[in-house]
Amino acid sequence: MTFYQQRLDQARHKLEIVQGELKNSPLDQSLFNHENEILTEMAKWSHIEEQVLQHRATWIECGDSNTKYFHAQWKTRTSKNHITSIYTESGINLTDPAQIVKEFISFFTKLMEESGEVHKCPDAAVVKQGRCLDQQQKVTLVKNVTNEEILAAIKDMLHDKAPRVDGFHIEFFTTQWTIVGSEIGSAPHSFSADRPKPSAAALP
């Protein structure tokens, strides 16, 4: 185990201890401060770990030569991103996936229902006294997205990232654009075709 992995494991262990103490003393501000310090430390070592892994393996260039290593890292990342248990407001620990989903839905439904004061809609007359779009800007807003704009947006993404763990990296799409570009571009084009398109004159 490397130095940064040891420090990361130590930080995780300290976090488990502090969070256990928080369960018994949920109003102790010093424990909250300590938890934030540990989370900051974990973020630092996690960033270092990610940078090292990026230098060690570039999946597109190495391909099958890193299959075993890739799947090991995939399992580690999946376990980190997976919620295995949560505590309810009453302190009950839930581990069943169905109960966890139900608790999340219940919590956020209650949160949305208890929203604060209702805000009034902005006064259209006051809004129009400020800066408004000119005719050319209105036309730009309603024009179709081009394949060139889609490719430019893809090139702005990190080349070694993928939309999901088993998806293609961004570098695949940029290097193989002549083959897959028409299919990638069809998605936003079909979306634009399905929704009603206002005229530039109708825009406020």
Disulfide bonds with the S-S distance in Angstrom:
none
